[in-house]
Amino acid sequence: MKNVSTAYVLWLACLLSPPIAGLHRLYNGKIGTGLLWLFTWGLFGVGQFVDLFLIPGMVEEHNANSQNRLGVSSTGVPLSPPAIALTKQDLTRDQLMVKLVKAAAARGGKLSVTQAVMDTGVSFAKVEATLKEMLKSGYVMVDNHPETGVVIYEFIEL
């Protein structure tokens, strides 16, 4: 964080040596105008004099920009929680089958595709393909719910 008193000391340096006018602007991150002040002796003294009143605002602006870049408020509190990257690992065929069996066991041995998607977090297409594969292998039977007509996979051994 920049300090107003340091900026004023750098502003005063031009009184000792006019060719070094604009150091206070460079200090506050205003590189373009700082170099302009440096090469024109503070816009021939006029800009240097005006800056006498602008320095507190320059320091405040620089500090606010620095805090925004760092992601903290003026009191040092983080503006937003840090992001945590999560990676989703795809389940193997066998792992998905185990999850489907556990989900069916929790539902009395019967499971719809939608229920399986909710319990496993895997896509509809992958769940349905796996259930059909289990059907071909003889692990499950297919039936329809008597009231809704929803396709229900019944796990025979449960």
N, CA and C of each residue as an Amber inpcrd file, in Angstrom:
protein
   474
   0.8430000  -1.1750000   0.0000000   0.0000000   0.0000000   0.0000000
   0.8930000   1.2450000   0.0000000   0.4680000   2.2010000  -0.7680000
   1.2260000   3.4510000  -0.8810000   0.8190000   4.3920000   0.2400000
   1.7290000   5.3340000   0.5560000   1.5580000   6.2530000   1.6650000
   1.4870000   7.6780000   1.1320000   0.5390000   8.4870000   1.6400000
   0.3730000   9.8700000   1.1940000   1.6100000  10.6970000   1.5390000
   2.1640000  10.4990000   2.7160000   3.3260000  11.2960000   3.1160000
   4.5300000  11.0100000   2.2180000   4.7200000   9.7690000   1.8140000
   5.8130000   9.4350000   0.8960000   5.6030000  10.1170000  -0.4420000
   4.3570000  10.1390000  -0.9050000   4.0510000  10.8050000  -2.1760000
   4.3570000  12.2990000  -2.0790000   4.0450000  12.9360000  -0.9450000
   4.3550000  14.3590000  -0.7840000   5.8620000  14.6110000  -0.7430000
   6.6180000  13.7100000  -0.1200000   8.0820000  13.8540000  -0.0950000
   8.6280000  13.7830000  -1.5210000   8.1070000  12.8580000  -2.3160000
   8.5470000  12.7540000  -3.7080000   8.1110000  13.9810000  -4.5080000
   6.9540000  14.5390000  -4.1850000   6.5000000  15.7660000  -4.8460000
   7.4520000  16.9130000  -4.5130000   7.8780000  16.9790000  -3.2440000
   8.7970000  18.0320000  -2.8210000  10.1760000  17.9110000  -3.4600000
  10.5340000  16.7320000  -3.9090000  11.8430000  16.5270000  -4.5230000
  12.0230000  17.4030000  -5.7480000  10.9330000  17.7850000  -6.4060000
  11.0550000  18.6370000  -7.5980000  11.5250000  20.0420000  -7.2290000
  11.2810000  20.4680000  -5.9830000  11.7470000  21.7820000  -5.5640000
  13.2680000  21.8020000  -5.4080000  13.8130000  20.6490000  -5.0390000
  15.2550000  20.5520000  -4.8870000  15.9460000  20.4020000  -6.2390000
  15.2810000  19.6870000  -7.1360000  15.8600000  19.4580000  -8.4520000
  14.7220000  19.3220000  -9.4640000  14.3950000  20.3940000 -10.1750000
  13.2630000  20.3660000 -11.1210000  13.3010000  19.2260000 -12.1480000
  14.4480000  18.7340000 -12.5830000  14.3880000  17.6550000 -13.5660000
  13.7870000  16.3530000 -13.0300000  13.5820000  16.2450000 -11.7180000
  13.0010000  15.0140000 -11.1960000  11.5420000  15.1970000 -10.8010000
  10.8380000  16.1020000 -11.4160000   9.4050000  16.2770000 -11.1680000
   8.6650000  15.0450000 -11.6700000   7.5810000  14.7010000 -11.0110000
   6.7610000  13.5760000 -11.4360000   7.0460000  12.2680000 -10.7200000
   8.0030000  12.2740000  -9.7980000   8.2990000  11.0320000  -9.0760000
   7.0930000  10.5340000  -8.2820000   6.2890000  11.4660000  -7.7710000
   5.0990000  11.0930000  -7.0140000   4.0880000  10.3660000  -7.9100000
   4.0340000  10.7260000  -9.1890000   3.1370000  10.0450000 -10.1360000
   3.6550000   8.6380000 -10.4420000   4.9470000   8.4990000 -10.6330000
   5.5330000   7.1850000 -10.8750000   5.3050000   6.2790000  -9.6620000
   5.4460000   6.8420000  -8.4710000   5.2430000   6.1100000  -7.2220000
   3.8150000   5.5510000  -7.1330000   2.8480000   6.2920000  -7.6550000
   1.4430000   5.8830000  -7.5950000   0.9870000   5.1180000  -8.8270000
   1.9260000   4.6690000  -9.6310000   1.5830000   3.8210000 -10.7620000
   1.1010000   4.5410000 -11.9930000   1.2080000   5.8430000 -12.0330000
   0.7950000   6.6200000 -13.2000000   2.0370000   6.8480000 -14.0700000
   2.4300000   5.7860000 -14.7700000   3.6890000   5.7770000 -15.5020000
   3.6940000   6.7890000 -16.6440000   2.6310000   6.8170000 -17.4320000
   2.5760000   7.7190000 -18.5930000   2.7050000   9.1800000 -18.2000000
   1.8510000   9.6160000 -17.2740000   1.9190000  11.0190000 -16.8630000
   3.1580000  11.2810000 -16.0090000   3.6270000  10.2640000 -15.3200000
   4.8640000  10.4350000 -14.5450000   6.0430000  10.7450000 -15.4540000
   6.1340000  10.0220000 -16.5720000   7.2110000  10.2970000 -17.5330000
   7.0200000  11.6560000 -18.2030000   5.7620000  12.0140000 -18.4930000
   5.4850000  13.3310000 -19.0750000   5.9350000  14.4330000 -18.1240000
   5.6210000  14.2940000 -16.8550000   6.0410000  15.2780000 -15.8500000
   7.5770000  15.3150000 -15.7700000   8.1960000  14.1580000 -15.8420000
   9.6440000  14.0740000 -15.7360000  10.3350000  14.8200000 -16.8750000
   9.8200000  14.6630000 -18.0890000  10.4610000  15.2850000 -19.2530000
  10.0440000  16.7290000 -19.4830000   8.9570000  17.1880000 -18.8540000
   8.5060000  18.5760000 -19.0420000   8.5850000  19.3770000 -17.7450000
   9.3290000  18.8790000 -16.7850000   9.4960000  19.5380000 -15.4830000
   8.1400000  19.8390000 -14.8540000   7.3060000  18.8030000 -14.8320000
   5.9900000  18.9220000 -14.1950000   5.0520000  19.7950000 -14.9830000
   5.0370000  19.6120000 -16.3020000   4.2530000  20.4650000 -17.2120000
   4.5690000  21.9370000 -16.9140000   5.8770000  22.2170000 -16.8670000
   6.4230000  23.5630000 -16.6370000   5.9680000  24.1470000 -15.3100000
   5.8010000  23.2470000 -14.3270000   5.4780000  23.6500000 -12.9650000
   3.9930000  23.7160000 -12.6740000   3.1780000  23.9010000 -13.7080000
   1.7290000  24.0290000 -13.4900000   1.1400000  22.6890000 -13.0260000
   1.4490000  21.6110000 -13.7180000   0.9420000  20.2960000 -13.3460000
   1.4470000  19.8660000 -11.9870000   2.7020000  20.2210000 -11.7170000
   3.2900000  19.8680000 -10.4270000   2.5380000  20.5680000  -9.2980000
   2.1780000  21.8340000  -9.4940000   1.4390000  22.5810000  -8.4810000
   0.0360000  21.9950000  -8.2890000  -0.6480000  21.6600000  -9.3800000
  -1.9980000  21.0780000  -9.2930000  -1.9540000  19.7450000  -8.5440000
  -0.8900000  18.9770000  -8.7740000  -0.7660000  17.6850000  -8.1170000
  -0.6650000  17.8080000  -6.5980000  -0.2730000  18.9700000  -6.1070000
  -0.2100000  19.1980000  -4.6720000  -1.5590000  18.8580000  -4.0260000
  -2.6530000  19.1380000  -4.7450000  -3.9970000  18.8880000  -4.2280000
  -4.5400000  17.5120000  -4.6440000  -3.9360000  16.9140000  -5.6610000
  -4.4310000  15.6440000  -6.1850000  -3.7580000  14.4120000  -5.5730000
  -2.6690000  14.6090000  -4.8670000  -1.9020000  13.4650000  -4.3480000
  -2.7290000  12.5410000  -3.4510000  -3.5140000  13.0260000  -2.5070000
  -4.2860000  12.0810000  -1.6760000  -5.2070000  11.1830000  -2.5040000
  -5.8470000  11.7630000  -3.5280000  -6.7180000  10.9690000  -4.3930000
  -5.9310000   9.9500000  -5.2090000  -4.7310000  10.3300000  -5.6680000
  -3.8900000   9.3960000  -6.4270000  -3.5010000   8.1980000  -5.5740000
  -3.1030000   8.4620000  -4.3410000  -2.6930000   7.3740000  -3.4350000
  -3.8880000   6.4800000  -3.1300000  -5.0370000   7.0830000  -2.8650000
  -6.2390000   6.3050000  -2.5610000  -6.6460000   5.4340000  -3.7630000
  -6.5880000   6.0050000  -4.9620000  -6.9270000   5.2510000  -6.1660000
  -5.9630000   4.0790000  -6.3840000  -4.6630000   4.3350000  -6.2060000
  -3.6760000   3.2690000  -6.3830000  -3.8900000   2.1510000  -5.3780000
  -4.1410000   2.5170000  -4.1190000  -4.3650000   1.4980000  -3.0870000
  -5.6370000   0.6850000  -3.3600000  -6.7040000   1.3550000  -3.8240000
  -7.9520000   0.6490000  -4.1440000  -7.7320000  -0.3250000  -5.3020000
  -7.0030000   0.1050000  -6.3230000  -6.7140000  -0.7760000  -7.4560000
  -5.8760000  -1.9720000  -7.0210000  -4.9200000  -1.7310000  -6.1490000
  -4.0830000  -2.8300000  -5.6510000  -4.9170000  -3.8330000  -4.8620000
  -5.8140000  -3.3340000  -4.0270000  -6.6680000  -4.2190000  -3.2360000
  -7.5990000  -5.0210000  -4.1370000  -8.1220000  -4.3880000  -5.1890000
  -8.9950000  -5.1120000  -6.1160000  -8.2360000  -6.2210000  -6.8270000
  -6.9980000  -5.9320000  -7.2420000  -6.1880000  -6.9670000  -7.8990000
  -5.9120000  -8.1280000  -6.9580000  -5.7390000  -7.8310000  -5.6820000
  -5.4670000  -8.8670000  -4.6930000  -6.7420000  -9.5550000  -4.2160000
  -7.9100000  -8.9670000  -4.5290000  -9.1780000  -9.5770000  -4.1310000
  -9.5490000  -9.3600000  -2.6820000  -9.1220000  -8.2190000  -2.1060000
  -9.4720000  -7.9200000  -0.7210000 -10.1290000  -6.5520000  -0.6320000
 -10.9350000  -6.3590000   0.4020000 -11.5780000  -5.0640000   0.6310000
 -10.5930000  -4.1120000   1.2910000 -11.0400000  -2.8940000   1.5560000
 -10.1600000  -1.9060000   2.1850000  -9.7490000  -2.3120000   3.5980000
 -10.5140000  -3.2130000   4.2110000 -10.1630000  -3.6930000   5.5500000
  -9.3270000  -4.9650000   5.5130000  -9.0700000  -5.4850000   4.3100000
  -8.2530000  -6.6820000   4.1670000  -9.0390000  -7.9830000   4.1300000
 -10.3730000  -7.8870000   4.1120000 -11.2220000  -9.0690000   4.0710000
 -11.3500000  -9.5310000   2.6210000 -11.2100000 -10.8190000   2.3490000
 -11.3600000 -11.3080000   0.9660000 -12.7320000 -10.9480000   0.4040000
 -12.7580000 -10.4970000  -0.8690000 -14.0110000 -10.1110000  -1.5050000
 -14.8540000 -11.3130000  -1.8970000 -14.2440000 -12.4060000  -2.2410000
 -14.9960000 -13.6060000  -2.5930000 -14.2050000 -14.8170000  -2.1040000
 -14.9150000 -15.8920000  -1.8240000 -14.1970000 -17.0880000  -1.3640000
 -13.3320000 -17.6430000  -2.4870000 -12.2370000 -18.2690000  -2.1380000
 -11.3800000 -18.8380000  -3.1770000 -12.0930000 -19.9500000  -3.9250000
 -11.8540000 -20.0010000  -5.2010000 -12.4620000 -21.0440000  -6.0260000
 -11.6760000 -22.3400000  -5.8620000 -12.4090000 -23.4100000  -5.7670000
 -11.7810000 -24.7230000  -5.6440000 -12.1790000 -25.5260000  -6.8730000
 -11.1910000 -25.9550000  -7.5940000 -11.4660000 -26.7430000  -8.7900000
 -11.7340000 -28.1850000  -8.3990000 -12.8530000 -28.6670000  -8.8530000
 -13.1910000 -30.0550000  -8.5930000 -13.0960000 -30.8280000  -9.8990000
 -12.5230000 -31.9790000  -9.8180000 -12.4620000 -32.8220000 -11.0030000
 -13.3770000 -34.0070000 -10.7870000 -14.1720000 -34.2850000 -11.7870000
 -15.0930000 -35.3980000 -11.6910000 -14.4560000 -36.5950000 -12.3730000
 -14.3940000 -37.6720000 -11.6420000 -13.8190000 -38.8790000 -12.1940000
 -14.9450000 -39.7480000 -12.7330000 -14.7770000 -40.2390000 -13.9470000
 -15.7630000 -41.1340000 -14.5230000 -15.6800000 -42.4930000 -13.8250000
 -16.8560000 -43.0390000 -13.5740000 -16.9090000 -44.3530000 -12.9500000
 -16.6250000 -45.4160000 -14.0090000 -15.9660000 -46.4540000 -13.5860000
 -15.7950000 -47.5890000 -14.4850000 -17.1330000 -48.3160000 -14.5900000
 -17.2490000 -49.2190000 -15.5430000 -18.4720000 -49.9820000 -15.7500000
 -18.8420000 -50.7360000 -14.4780000 -17.8680000 -51.3860000 -13.8750000
 -18.1320000 -52.1680000 -12.6590000 -18.5230000 -51.2740000 -11.4800000
 -17.8690000 -50.1280000 -11.3500000 -18.1980000 -49.2160000 -10.2530000
 -19.6370000 -48.7110000 -10.3980000 -20.0250000 -48.3970000 -11.6500000
 -21.3880000 -47.9370000 -11.8780000 -22.3960000 -49.0390000 -11.5570000
 -22.0860000 -50.2660000 -11.9300000 -22.9840000 -51.3810000 -11.6230000
 -23.1600000 -51.5490000 -10.1190000 -22.0880000 -51.4210000  -9.3720000
 -22.1620000 -51.5390000  -7.9070000 -23.0400000 -50.4200000  -7.3520000
 -22.8640000 -49.2060000  -7.8570000 -23.6930000 -48.0910000  -7.3870000
 -25.1650000 -48.3300000  -7.7100000 -25.4270000 -48.8910000  -8.8860000
 -26.8110000 -49.1770000  -9.2610000 -27.4200000 -50.2410000  -8.3550000
 -26.6600000 -51.2630000  -8.0200000 -27.1520000 -52.3060000  -7.1190000
 -27.4470000 -51.7140000  -5.7470000 -26.5760000 -50.8690000  -5.2530000
 -26.7990000 -50.2390000  -3.9320000 -28.0240000 -49.3310000  -3.9660000
 -28.1830000 -48.5860000  -5.0670000 -29.3550000 -47.7120000  -5.1860000
 -30.6330000 -48.5390000  -5.2310000 -30.6020000 -49.6450000  -5.9430000
 -31.7820000 -50.5170000  -6.0160000 -32.0690000 -51.1400000  -4.6500000
 -31.0250000 -51.5340000  -3.9410000 -31.2090000 -52.1310000  -2.6170000
 -31.8860000 -51.1410000  -1.6740000 -31.5470000 -49.8750000  -1.7930000
 -32.1470000 -48.8460000  -0.9400000 -33.6080000 -48.6030000  -1.3070000
 -34.0260000 -49.0390000  -2.5010000 -35.3930000 -48.8170000  -2.9680000
 -36.1810000 -50.1390000  -3.0920000 -35.8100000 -51.1050000  -2.3300000
 -36.5440000 -52.3610000  -2.3310000 -36.2950000 -53.2290000  -3.5500000
 -35.1610000 -53.0690000  -4.2090000 -34.8090000 -53.9150000  -5.3360000
 -35.3020000 -53.4160000  -6.6730000 -35.9960000 -52.2680000  -6.6930000
 -36.5280000 -51.7170000  -7.9410000 -35.9650000 -50.3160000  -8.1420000
 -35.6960000 -50.0140000  -9.4260000 -35.0260000 -48.7550000  -9.7260000
 -35.4200000 -48.2670000 -11.1170000 -35.7790000 -46.9860000 -11.2090000
 -36.0210000 -46.3940000 -12.5280000 -34.7370000 -45.7030000 -12.9890000
 -34.6830000 -45.3480000 -14.2420000 -33.4970000 -44.6760000 -14.7760000
 -33.2910000 -43.3430000 -14.0630000 -34.3580000 -42.6070000 -13.8630000
 -34.2420000 -41.2950000 -13.2020000 -33.7230000 -41.4420000 -11.7850000
 -34.2290000 -42.4310000 -11.0590000 -33.7330000 -42.6640000  -9.7030000
 -32.2530000 -43.0330000  -9.7180000 -31.8560000 -43.8290000 -10.7060000
 -30.4480000 -44.2320000 -10.8130000 -29.5600000 -43.0300000 -11.1120000
 -30.0330000 -42.1320000 -11.9750000 -29.2540000 -40.9250000 -12.2820000
 -29.0990000 -40.0720000 -11.0310000 -30.1740000 -39.9180000 -10.2730000
 -30.1000000 -39.1160000  -9.0430000 -29.1430000 -39.7350000  -8.0370000
 -29.1420000 -41.0480000  -7.9170000 -28.2990000 -41.7120000  -6.9210000
 -26.8340000 -41.8140000  -7.3270000 -26.5660000 -41.8860000  -8.6270000
 -25.1820000 -42.0820000  -9.0720000 -24.5250000 -40.8190000  -9.5990000
 -25.3210000 -39.8620000 -10.0820000 -24.7520000 -38.6420000 -10.6640000
 -24.2160000 -38.8520000 -12.0720000 -24.5330000 -39.9930000 -12.6660000
 -24.0790000 -40.3150000 -14.0230000 -25.1930000 -39.9350000 -14.9960000
 -24.8460000 -39.7040000 -16.2430000 -25.8200000 -39.2590000 -17.2390000
 -26.8930000 -40.3170000 -17.4940000 -28.0290000 -39.8390000 -18.0150000
 -29.1390000 -40.7290000 -18.3380000 -28.6990000 -41.8010000 -19.3340000
 -27.9910000 -41.3850000 -20.3690000 -27.5900000 -42.3280000 -21.4190000
 -26.7020000 -43.4380000 -20.8680000 -25.7550000 -43.0620000 -20.0220000
 -24.8300000 -44.0620000 -19.4880000 -25.5420000 -45.0010000 -18.5200000
 -26.4330000 -44.4530000 -17.6900000 -27.1770000 -45.2960000 -16.7460000
 -28.0710000 -46.2600000 -17.5110000 -28.7770000 -45.7420000 -18.5080000
 -29.6900000 -46.5980000 -19.2680000 -28.9260000 -47.6970000 -20.0070000
 -27.7910000 -47.3500000 -20.6060000 -26.9810000 -48.3540000 -21.3100000
 -26.4900000 -49.4250000 -20.3370000 -26.0820000 -49.0170000 -19.1450000
 -25.5910000 -49.9810000 -18.1570000 -26.7160000 -50.8830000 -17.6710000
 -27.8980000 -50.3070000 -17.4390000 -29.0340000 -51.1210000 -17.0060000
 -29.4420000 -52.1120000 -18.0990000 -29.4020000 -51.7030000 -19.3500000
 -29.7240000 -52.6180000 -20.4530000 -28.6890000 -53.7410000 -20.5410000
 -27.4400000 -53.3910000 -20.2930000 -26.3740000 -54.3990000 -20.2810000
 -26.6210000 -55.4040000 -19.1470000 -27.0390000 -54.8890000 -17.9990000
 -27.3450000 -55.7660000 -16.8710000 -28.5670000 -56.6290000 -17.1770000
 -29.4980000 -56.0950000 -17.9510000 -30.6720000 -56.8530000 -18.3640000
 -30.2590000 -58.0280000 -19.2570000 -29.3780000 -57.7690000 -20.2200000
 -28.8970000 -58.8290000 -21.1250000 -28.1330000 -59.9070000 -20.3590000
 -27.4400000 -59.5050000 -19.3060000 -26.6620000 -60.4550000 -18.5120000
 -27.5250000 -61.2270000 -17.5240000 -28.7750000 -60.8170000 -17.3660000
 -29.6720000 -61.5310000 -16.4650000 -29.6630000 -61.0310000 -15.0330000
 -29.0340000 -59.9170000 -14.7530000 -29.0110000 -59.3830000 -13.3840000
 -30.3170000 -58.6830000 -13.0220000 -30.9900000 -58.1080000 -14.0290000
 -32.2180000 -57.3620000 -13.7700000 -33.3200000 -57.8130000 -14.7230000
 -34.5730000 -57.5270000 -14.3310000 -35.7280000 -57.7240000 -15.2080000
 -36.3740000 -56.3620000 -15.4110000 -37.0920000 -56.2250000 -16.5170000
 -37.7540000 -54.9540000 -16.8060000 -39.2430000 -55.1160000 -16.5890000
 -39.8250000 -54.0890000 -15.9830000 -41.2640000 -54.0670000 -15.7580000
 -41.7050000 -52.6110000 -15.8600000 -42.9780000 -52.3870000 -15.8690000
 -43.5120000 -51.0360000 -15.8500000 -44.2530000 -50.8140000 -14.5460000
 -44.1590000 -49.6000000 -14.0500000 -44.8950000 -49.2470000 -12.8370000
 -46.3810000 -49.3230000 -13.1810000 -47.1970000 -49.9710000 -12.3390000
 -48.6050000 -50.1830000 -12.6910000 -49.4230000 -48.8960000 -12.8400000
 -49.0560000 -47.8550000 -12.1480000 -49.8460000 -46.6200000 -12.2090000
 -49.2780000 -45.6100000 -13.2090000 -47.9610000 -45.4590000 -13.2290000
 -47.3570000 -44.4110000 -14.0700000 -46.8340000 -44.9310000 -15.4010000
 -46.5650000 -46.1930000 -15.4970000 -46.0210000 -46.7520000 -16.7260000
 -44.5290000 -46.5560000 -16.8850000 -43.8770000 -46.0270000 -15.8730000
 -42.4310000 -45.7960000 -15.9130000 -41.7190000 -47.1460000 -15.9550000
 -40.6730000 -47.2220000 -16.7660000 -39.8840000 -48.4470000 -16.8580000
 -39.1240000 -48.6290000 -15.5470000 -39.2950000 -49.7960000 -14.9620000
 -38.6520000 -50.1220000 -13.6840000 -37.7550000 -51.3300000 -13.9060000
 -36.5330000 -51.2100000 -13.4240000 -35.5970000 -52.3290000 -13.4720000
 -35.6350000 -52.9990000 -12.1100000 -35.9630000 -54.2990000 -12.1310000
 -36.0590000 -55.0390000 -10.8740000 -34.8350000 -55.9420000 -10.7460000
 -34.1020000 -55.7340000  -9.6690000 -32.8980000 -56.5140000  -9.4110000
 -33.3290000 -57.8020000  -8.7440000 -33.1720000 -58.9010000  -9.4520000
 -33.7210000 -60.1940000  -9.0820000 -33.1920000 -60.6990000  -7.7460000
 -31.9230000 -60.5100000  -7.5060000 -31.3050000 -61.0900000  -6.3100000
 -31.5490000 -60.2790000  -5.0530000 -32.1580000 -59.1190000  -5.1670000
 -32.3730000 -58.2800000  -3.9760000 -33.7260000 -58.5160000  -3.3690000
